[in-house]
Each structure stands twice: as C-alpha cells, then as structure tokens.
Amino acid sequence: MILTCLWTMSLSVCDAELNMTIKRMSIRRSDTCSVCGVELLAGTTAWWDGAAHAVTCVTCLDASVALTPVDVAPPQPDSELPAPGTPRVQTGVAGQSALEEYQRRHEKREARIDAKFGRLAGVVKFLTDDPQSITAWRKGSAGERKLAASLQENLGDRAVLLHDRKVPGTRGNIDHIVVASSGVWVVDAKNYSGLVQQRDVGGFFKVDLRLYVGGRDRSKVLDGLGWQVKAVIKALGGDSVPVSSAVCFTDAEWGWFAKPFTMRGVFVSGPNALARKIAEPGPLTIDIIQNVAGHLSGTLPPKA
C-alpha cells in the first residue's frame, strides 16, 4: 500500500514537472516557430518548451490542441454555455490551405525527381531547392499564421477571428475575416519583403497612385480584395453591417515617417497598425459581434 502511494506521488510529480516545461510567455530574444517556421520577434507571446528548447507560436500550438481529441475540454456548466440561439463559431486554422498547397506542389516535384533520376534522386533533392513558385505558398502560410497570432494577441476578446474561409462557388479563399465593434474586416495577409510605398506614376497631368513593395508594383493585391468583400456582403445578406478591407504586410519595411494609408478603398498597413484600426469604436455590440461571426462561420466555412 505504501509503495503504491509512493508510486502515485512520483507520477504526479513527474506530470507536474512535464507541464511546467511548456509555458506561455513573452520570449526574450527573436526565434522561429518550431512548427510553421515563422519569425517571432523578441517580446512576442509564444509557447516555450523548456525540455526541447523550442518555441511555438500561439496560432500553431492552439490549433494543434484544438485538433487533438484527447484535449477536448469537458462540457461546461449551463451558466458558461453560449446564450440560446447564438451560432457556433468555427475559427479555422490560419494558413492551412496555403500550407497544404505547398505540400502538394513539393511532393509532386519530388515525385518527378524520383521518376527522372532514380537512385540519384536523393542527391538531386539535397543539392536543389524548391523553386519560388512552390516556396511562395509556404511563405504565404507563415505570413497568415504570423498575422493571426498578432491579431489574437492585440485584439483579445474584443473581436472574433475567422481564418482561411471558403467562398462557395469559387476556388478562392479569404485569409482572415475579423468581426469587431468597428464592423467586419476582410483581411489579405502578404508576406512580402521590402519597403512599402505609395507612388504616383501618373505624370504631370494625371494622378495614378500605385502600391509598391520592395520596388515592385503590387497594386493588383488591392483589386483582388474586391470579390472577397462582395462575397462577405452576400453572405451577410446585405450591407446592414459595415464591411471594410485591408492588406497587411507581415514582414515588409516602412519608412521613418511612413504611416498606414488607404488606397482604392483598402487599408494598407502592418499587423500592429491593423489591430489598432480594427479596435476603433464602432456600431456593433458584443451580442451583434457574436451573431455576425457565427453567421459568417456557417456561410463561409473553414476551407481546410
């Protein structure tokens, strides 16, 4: 009996020590997520595994916990359940479909190398990298995850985040939909590098504003949000709820005195400025936010 008690106590201590090795904290120095590879700057809130000496971003770990059956929380008391009639919200996993597309293309390329080079395929794979047309999908997925983590940290319970949404009747997806007091936001995450600039290329007698990032004209990303906004308005059944759009560059650079700006009706910014814009006071109450988010969660479901 004594040995049994000692054994039980030993297991409890081991479990407690194991749980203590993983904790949520603001990391002291810059690192990369052990799951998605996104860069995490010093001061970012993330999960630190002391035993493995690894950092995992909030989005990746929270998503993996949500998808693990053994970790599903038991039913809560009736007092903690959503009010009757409140639609259920499926938040989705940020960057999931982009990551799956990268994996599909990567595996297809490796299969072609296997078929062409046979026993030398391993050497070819070691000496060559995926082309930009493939790695762009992985980079894009990392950008979506980074933005999702930033919005979650900065907005908290003031907004509902919906990620990687499917638009019925199309093959496209919406990176993020955010429902807050200020309204519904359709957000496109771009993991581009370089300086963000607003340039007038129209000459002396014509104004022609263009969006440049890293010296390249990226104005098309603004136009690409038009159909996404229309899809959200249609899903809402009209324009009774304000719908805005934004392009967020997760890793781009901004000049010393540069500020976020609106171009062609689209708010252009980095993650922190976008969170501040979304957090501005607006007409939607908490109950309306929850109902709108639940409705959009059903009409524009997670793509993956």
N, C-alpha and C positions, 0 to 999 in steps of 0.2 A: 504493500500500500504506500509506504514512504517513498520507495523507488519510483512508483507510478507518479506520485505528486511532483517529485523532483524532475522527472522527465517532462511532465506537462509544463512545469515552470520554465524549464530550459527552452522548450519550443516557443513559449510565449515571449521570452526574452529575445530569441532569435528573430521572431516575426517583428517584434518592435524595432530591433536594430535594422532589419531589412527595410522597413517602412521609413526609418529615419534617413536612409541613404538617398532617397528621392524626395526632393522638396522644391517647392515653387519659390523663386527668389529673383531679385534683380542681379543679373550677372555682373561681375566686377570688371571683366575685360571682354573684348569682342571675341566671338566664336562663331561656329556654324552649326546649324541644326543637324543632329545625327541621323535624322530621317529624310528630310527633303533637301538638305544642303544649303538652305537659305542663310545668308549672313545675318548674325544677330549682334547688334552693336552693344557696347558696354552700357549698362543701365537698363537694358531691355528685360522685361519679366519673362522668365522661361523656367523649365524644369531642369534641375541639376541632379544627376545620378552620381553620387559620391563614390560608389563602388566601381562603376565603369568609367568614371571621369569623363562623362559625356553630357552634352547639353541638348535638350529637345525643345523646340518652340512650342508655345501654348497650343497652337492650332493642331499640330501633329499629334501630341500626346492626348489632348482632349478628344480628338477624332478617334484615335485608337481605342481609348477607354470606352467611348460610346458604342463602338462596333464589337466589343468583346462581350459575349453573352454572360459570362460569369460575373461581370462587373455591373450588370444592370441593377439599379437600385430597387429595393422592395417597394411596394405600393405605400404611399404616404397617407397619413390620416386625412379624412374628408376635408378638414379645415384647411389643408395645404393644397388641395387639388384646384385646378383652374375652375373658374365660375362656369356654371352650366351654359352650354351654347358657345363657349369660347373655342374657336377652331384650333386643332392641334398643329403645331409648327414643326416642320422638318427643316432644320437649318442647312443640311447638306455639308459636304466637305470641300473646302476651298481648293481649287486647282486639281481636283480629282480627274476630271475628264481630260485635261491637258496632259497630266502625268500618264494616263492610260494611252493617250495618242502617242506620246513619246515612246513608251514601252513597245507599242505595236510597231512603230517605224523602226526602232532599234533592233527588235527581234527579226523583223523582215530583212533588214540589211545584213545581220549576222547569218541568216539562213542563206542569202545569196552568196556570201563569202564562203560558207561551208560547201555549197554546191560547186563553186568555181575552183577553190584551191584545195579541197580535200584535206589531207593530213597537214598541210601547211596553213590551214585556216587559222589556227591558234596564233601563229606567228604574225599573220596579216592583221588580226584583230588587235594584237599587242602593239603593233607599230603604227596603226592608223586610228583615227578618232572618227566619231560620227560627224557628218557634215552639218553646217549651220542650220540647214532645213530641218534637221532632226533635233539637234540640241536646243533649238529655239523653243520647242514645246516644253522641255524640262525647265528651261529658264523661265518661261511664262508661268508654269505651275508654281515655281518657287516664289515668283512675284505675287501671285494671288494669295499664297499662304502667308507671306510676309504682311501684305495689306490687311488680310483678315485678322491676324494677330494684333496688329496696330490698332485697328478699329475697335476690336473687342476690349483692348486694354484702355483705350481713351474714352470710349462711349459707355462701357459697362452695361448697366441695366436701363440706360436712357434710350436705348434703341434695340431693335431686333434685326439680326443679320441673317440673310439668306444667301447661300453660296452656290455657284455652279448650277444655274437654273436652266431647265429645258423649256424651250418655246415650242408648243405643239404645232405641227405642220411645217417645221423648219428643221434644218440640221445644225443650226447655230445654238449658242448658249449665251447666257448673261453671267458674267463673272460674279457680280455681287449686287444684291438688292438690299438697301438699308431703309428701314421704316423707323422714323423718329418724329418728334414733335414738329419739326420743320417740314415734314412730308415724306414722300417716297423718293429714294435716290437710286438711280441706275448707274452703277459704277463699273468702269472698264479699267482693269489693272494692266499696266505696261511696265515690263522690267527692262527698259531701255537705259543705256548709259550715255553720258554726255550732258552738255549744257542745254537747258530748256530755254527757248527764246520765242518771242512773238515778233515776227518780222513783217514789214510792209514791203512787198516786192512789186507794187503797182506802178512805180514811177512817179513822174511829176503831176499827172492829171488824173490818176486813178488810185484808189485805195484798194489794196489786195493783201489782207492780213493772212499770214501763214504761220503754222506751228512748226518750229524746228527743234529737233533734239539731236545733239551730237553733230550738228551741221547738216542733217538730213531733213527734208520736208516730210513731216509726219501728219499733215493736215487731214489725211484720209481717216485717221482714227477718230476724229471728231464727227465726220459724216457717218461713220459706222455705228454710232450710237442712236441714230435716228430711228431705225427699225426696232431697236430694243425698247426705246421709250414708247413707241406706238404699241408694242406687244404688251407692255405693262399697263398702259391706259386701257387697252382692250380687255385685259384680264381683270381690271378693276371695274369694268362695266361703264366707263365714262371718265370724265375729268373732274369729278367732285372732290378728289383728293389731289393736292399739288404733287406733280411728278417732276423731278429735276434730274439732270445727268452730269456725270463727272468722269474725267480721265485722270487717273492717279499714276504718276511715275514713281515707282518704289525705290529706284536706285539712281535716278538722274541727278544732275547738279543744277543749282540755281545761282545766279549772280549775287554779288554782295547786297545789292539793294532790290533784287527781284522779289516780286510778290505773286501769289496766285492770281490768275486772271480768268475772265470768261471770254470765250471765243466761239462764235457760231452757236451761242446758247449753251455751251458746255463749260463747266467749271474745270479748270486745269490747275493741278496742284500736286503736292507731295502728301504722304499719309497723315502727318500731324495737322496740316492746314485743312485737309479734307474733313478730319474728325471735328475740328472747331467749327467748320461751316455747317456740318450736319447737326451739331449740337445746339445751334442757334434756336431760340424760342420760336414756336410756330403754333398752328391751329389744332394740331392733333393731341388729344388727351391720351392717357395711358391705356384706357379701355379701347379707344379707337385704334391706337397703335397695335395692340394685340389682335384685334379683329381683322385689321387690314393685313397684318403679317400672316395670320392664319389662312386668310382667303388666298393670298398670293402663293403661300406654301402649297396649297392644293391645286391651283390653276397653273402655276409654273413650278412643277415639282423638281427635285434634285435630278440632274442629268445622269449621274453615275449611280 
